[in-house]
Amino acid sequence: MTRPLLPISNAQAEHFVLHYNPNRSSFSDNSASLAEQNFPAFAGILFGSMALLGLAACLCLSINPIPYLAVVLALGLVLLSIDMTRPTNLELTPDGFRILWLHPLFFYTGPWLDYRAIAHVTICQPEGKPASERFFEVTIDTSTLPRHSDFDLMCIPITSSFKKNQITIRLLESGFFQAADRTTFLTTMRKRVAPECQSPDLVALDTFGDVPSYTALWLNDLQSRDKNETKCLPNKTLLANGGYEIIERLGSGGQSVVYSAMQKDAQSGQLTPCVLKEFVLPTHGGHEIKKRALGNIQREHALLQSFNHPNIVKSLDLFTEGSRAYLVMERIYGSSLRQLVDEGKIADEKTIVSLAVQMCALLEYLHGCEPPVVHRDFTPENLLLAQDNQVKLIDFNVAHRLESASTKTVAGKHAYISPEQFRGKPTVQSDIYSFGASLYFMLMKKDPEPISKSVPASSDALAQIVAACTQPSEALRYTSISQARNDLMALDLITLVI
């Protein structure tokens, strides 16, 4: 029998034919394809052998072989039907996509599914399961589509739920033969499906193609190291030839650990409190990965040193020691806004408005730089209230200057990220959205819903300001943080009692 031919991909026309097999994670690329093509022959030999051995055993034991052969036949038919209903390809065009079943015995093409019929698309990671079991879930509204009972039947192995006028199909991320196919599927879903139908997890997912991401390589490198190589430094450890002494560990997050330390002046011997932000550099990912990691740290140091504002933490120095790099930052004695809210120390609207005006002032400064600086992680965790009641913005690891139209990286915490930042295109209005989300947290003592307008249960005027900051549409949001600051000042609620 002549094996039917697949359609041919045409990248210029955005017409792609992707290779898919849900058992792909069990094989390498070539062996998966080979196993898929030769499965019927393999199954035939296996069950033929089982039947012959069983028949011989039955004859030797004088047992009626018919029931045994019937069980073997039924089991073989079940496994064969499962194999035959496994999809092998996905065909994507600018208008829609369809699922293909290419098998030695038949070639079935599913109906075209319009992207506009997709009600929701997300990526899920089963709790307690390895990353290889992560899957895409696509919910399709079938009310406007012609009924295809044969398609419903073929989709049973990849259907996670089936309701009236709605079907949800599940595609293993590891089921795509090539990394490029995974990237193409994800990119197409992001581009063609309505933004409001895409989950935050899907939009925030990195697309690496054939090249692993720098962050993934870094984290994999950290996980592969000896624990003694990456463990926290003990108190009283001396660094930089005795120039710094570790006092205590303050916390950790992402790829860094933060220590309280003392800086010793080489000339006078005077001790000055400071903070050391430690990064363990990758050593197993090649020179380029280590160079890029150090470059990111140097960029954060240079960015902080270019600022001159009382509400922004100062970076004092940068040095490396062994496989670690250290940012030396000013020591701020105080607590994060999240901690203060959780402890009930920030509760009344007057205090919150006073803090919000300071937050606006520092964002005005950043957005007024040439080119403007977008922080991209403006959250209660990264805002400290010092003992002099000054709000301090810290952690500029993901901040960047708007020197290009867009960035491919997605950074920040989901509840505080605007839709355009989820799509990898942050603007100064993205920080305004994060500011409004932070204001909502301070008023309501809980994180806002991701990618939604937040309206706190507060005074009407203040609630309107928060809502104007967190409009999902940039056209409806404040265009500058100055507008939000002016509206806050008009409330006549400026005071500060902590």
C-alpha positions, 0 to 999 in steps of 0.5 A, a space after each residue: 500500500 502506498 503511504 499517503 503524503 503529508 502537505 508541505 510546509 511553507 514558512 513564507 505563507 505561514 503554513 506549517 506541518 508539525 510532527 506530533 506523537 504523544 509517545 515521543 517522550 519515550 524515544 529520540 526523534 528518529 526512533 520515535 518516527 521509526 517506532 510509529 511507522 513500524 508499530 503495526 508490524 511490531 504488534 503483529 509479530 508480538 501478538 502472533 508469537 503470543 498466539 502461537 505460544 499460547 496455542 502450543 501450551 493449550 494443546 500440550 495441556 489439552 485445554 480448549 485454545 479458543 478462549 485464550 485466542 479470543 483474549 489475545 485477539 481482543 487485546 491486539 485489536 484494542 492496542 491497534 485501535 489506540 495506535 490508529 487513533 493517535 494523531 501524527 501531525 498538526 497542520 497550521 495556517 494563518 486561518 486555522 489548524 487541523 489534526 492529521 492521522 497518517 498511518 500505514 492503513 489510512 490517512 485521516 484529516 480532521 476538520 479545519 478549526 478556526 482560531 476564533 473558535 478557540 475559547 481558551 488555550 493554556 499550558 499545564 504542569 501536573 503537580 508532582 510530575 516531571 516537566 516531560 508531562 507538561 501539556 498544552 490544553 486547547 478548548 474549542 467552541 464547536 457551536 459554530 462548527 459542523 458536526 464531525 462524529 468521526 473527528 470526535 471519535 478520533 480525538 478520544 485519546 487527546 480529549 481531556 473533556 467533552 461538553 455540549 458545544 465544547 471540546 478540550 484537547 490536550 497535547 503533550 509538549 514533549 509530543 512534538 518531534 522537534 523543538 522547532 515544532 513546539 516553538 511554531 505551535 506556541 508562537 502561532 497560538 500566541 499570534 492567532 488566538 485572541 489575547 483574552 483567550 490565552 492564559 498568563 502561563 502560556 503567554 509567559 512561557 519562554 520559547 527557546 526553539 532549538 537553543 536552550 534559554 540562558 536562564 534554563 541553562 543557568 538553573 540546570 547548571 546550578 542543579 547539577 552542581 555539588 551542594 557544597 559549591 552552591 550552599 550559602 556562605 557562613 557568617 563571618 566569611 571574608 571576601 575580596 581579600 578581607 574587604 567584606 565580611 558576611 554578617 548574615 543571610 537576609 534572603 534569596 530568590 531567583 538566581 541570587 542570595 542576599 547577605 548583610 555585610 560590612 565593608 572595610 575601607 582599605 585606607 582608614 579601616 572604617 566599617 560601613 554596613 552594606 548588602 551583598 547580592 550574590 550570583 552563582 555563575 554557570 560553569 558547565 554551560 560553556 564560556 558564552 553562558 558564563 559571559 552572558 550571566 556576568 554581563 547581566 549582572 554588570 548591566 544591573 550595576 551600571 544601570 543602578 549607578 546611572 541613577 541619582 534618586 533618593 527612592 532608588 537603591 544605590 549600587 556601590 561596587 561589583 566584584 567576582 570571587 571564584 564562580 560567584 559574582 557580588 553586587 555591593 549595594 547600600 544597606 537599607 534598614 526597613 521592611 518590604 511593603 508586602 511584609 508591612 501590609 501582612 503585619 497590619 502596619 499599613 492599613 489606612 488610606 492616608 498612609 497608602 496614598 502617601 506611599 503611593 505618591 512616593 512610588 509615583 515620584 520614582 517611576 516619574 524619574 525612571 520614565 523620564 530617563 533618556 531613553 526611559 527605563 521600565 522596571 518590569 518588576 514593580 511589586 510590593 516585594 521590591 519596594 522597601 520602606 526605610 526607617 526615615 519613611 522613604 520608599 526604596 525601589 530595589 532589584 533592577 535585574 530585569 529592568 531595561 531601557 526602551 532602546 528597541 521596540 520590543 523584547 522577547 523576554 517575559 519577566 515579573 510576577 503574574 498578578 502584577 504584569 500587564 497584558 503587553 508585558 506578558 506578550 514581551 512588549 513592555 512600555 512605561 504603561 506596564 509599570 503603571 499597571 504594576 503600580 496600580 496592582 501594588 496599590 490594590 494589594 496595599 488596600 485589599 491585603 491580597 494579590 489582584 487577579 492577573 490581567 484584569 482591571 482591579 477595583 478595590 473596595 475603598 473610597 470611590 475616588 481612590 478605586 477609580 485611580 487604581 482601576 485607571 492604572 490597571 486597565 488591560 487595554 493601554 488605550 484606557 490606561 493612564 498614559 503617564 504616571 504623572 496623571 496618576 500622581 496628580 489624581 492622588 494629590 487631588 485626594 488631599 490625603 497625604 500623610 505618613 504614620 507607620 
